[in-house]
Amino acid sequence: MATLSEDISASQAQPVTPTLAAALHLKTPTGVLVTEVEPQGPAVGALIIGDVLLTVGTTPVTFKDLTKITARLVPKQIGSP
């Protein structure tokens, strides 16, 4: 089972811009769009291309802060409380 912090770090993302938010039918341009998932990485099965991450836990996700947010995560098995 992969850990949440590994899942996020083993992927690529881009900021959700106003144009992208409109194309995705999102009400506000917030979060990050998953654009790549390493085929053999721990994110396979947990994240898919096109996922929009709005929060990690209770922390709102911005593209600028994504690396800082994931660096502070304590590895936790996916699906565990």
Beta strands, then each sheet from edge to edge (+ up, - down):
strand 1: 11-15
strand 2: 32-37
strand 3: 52-53
strand 4: 55-56
strand 5: 59-60
sheet 1: 1+ 2- 3+
sheet 2: 4+ 5-
end
